[in-house]
Amino acid sequence: KKVVTILSCTALLLSSCQKQPPDRTEWSELWGNSCGNILEGGYVATNGETICYTDLNGRYDSLYKLNEDGEPTQLSNKLAYNLNISQTHMAYIAGGELVVADITGKNAAVVASDVRKFIPFNGALVFATVDGLYQINSDGTELQCLFDEPPVSLCANSTYLYFSVSNDIESFGKAGGRVHQIDEDRAISQLPVKWECWDMNATDDYIFFRNQTELGSLCRVDIEGNQAICLLEENCTNINVVGESIILRVITTGKSIVAGYYIIEQDGNDLRLFDGNVWRQL
């Protein structure tokens, strides 16, 4: 309900960004979003105190921040998505550019171009392009290629970063995929996952994902890629772990449930539908 309220806020006009990159030593390790954000493109993010969002109902799809009274302030007139915010800074994608700014939206600077998705990890920003997987500091320095193939999905927990690569993108998952794990020293290892994994979201115990090889089922493996189980045999996407639960979207009416947003426990129990106001028990 709060998400719906945020996205229906009246658009305000006026704001601009200055081109000064923030000092990366100021960055907090606490972030408020994930690549599996329930709003599909990561249009809303919070650090527990500050809420930033892109008003998709507004005329210009601008970036806003809510104050303590719930009043919006425009931070940028650009369409921003894949929002991530820390206690001191924000980062987002706008027009394919990875932008970093302070928490007020000022001092914005482009640190990378042609970016498809990104995630903060271990003091840097890791991002995907059509050419591969890269990392860069928040001030735009020390660009490094981590992997020379474009990842399909990207996520992280407190210790590892995970990304998946399709064996054959033209096959829509039928050829399977490869899931890789990157540690804090940037060492890469491949996990023994046979399926093609999309919309991955990781905790310190499990990796949850859309099983593209098995018609989009919600599945889970442990962080070493073993003990694979199916949690929900529906066409699932936008997978996001929130506390002990998983929020996801079922994009087509399936075997026993209708399309919509759902919440389910990490063990696959207690499936509930969001009807626009409350989570309704099925």
HELIX and SHEET records of a PDB file:
HELIX    1   1 LYS A    2  LEU A    7  1                                   6    
HELIX    2   2 ARG A   24  GLU A   26  5                                   3    
HELIX    3   3 ILE A  169  SER A  171  5                                   3    
HELIX    4   4 GLN A  212  GLU A  214  5                                   3    
SHEET    1   A 4 VAL A  44  THR A  46  0                                        
SHEET    2   A 4 ILE A  51  THR A  54 -1                                        
SHEET    3   A 4 LEU A  63  LEU A  66 -1                                        
SHEET    4   A 4 PRO A  72  SER A  76 -1                                        
SHEET    1   B 4 TYR A  81  ILE A  85  0                                        
SHEET    2   B 4 HIS A  89  ALA A  94 -1                                        
SHEET    3   B 4 GLU A  97  ASP A 102 -1                                        
SHEET    4   B 4 ALA A 109  ALA A 112 -1                                        
SHEET    1   C 4 LYS A 117  PHE A 121  0                                        
SHEET    2   C 4 ALA A 124  ALA A 128 -1                                        
SHEET    3   C 4 LEU A 133  ILE A 136 -1                                        
SHEET    4   C 4 GLN A 144  PHE A 147 -1                                        
SHEET    1   D 4 SER A 153  ALA A 156  0                                        
SHEET    2   D 4 LEU A 161  SER A 166 -1                                        
SHEET    3   D 4 GLY A 177  ILE A 182 -1                                        
SHEET    4   D 4 ILE A 188  LEU A 191 -1                                        
SHEET    1   E 4 CYS A 197  ALA A 202  0                                        
SHEET    2   E 4 TYR A 206  ASN A 211 -1                                        
SHEET    3   E 4 SER A 217  ASP A 222 -1                                        
SHEET    4   E 4 ILE A 229  LEU A 232 -1                                        
SHEET    1   F 5 CYS A 236  VAL A 242  0                                        
SHEET    2   F 5 SER A 245  VAL A 250 -1                                        
SHEET    3   F 5 GLY A 260  GLU A 265 -1                                        
SHEET    4   F 5 ARG A 272  PHE A 274 -1                                        
SHEET    5   F 5 TRP A 279  GLN A 281 -1                                        
END                                                                             
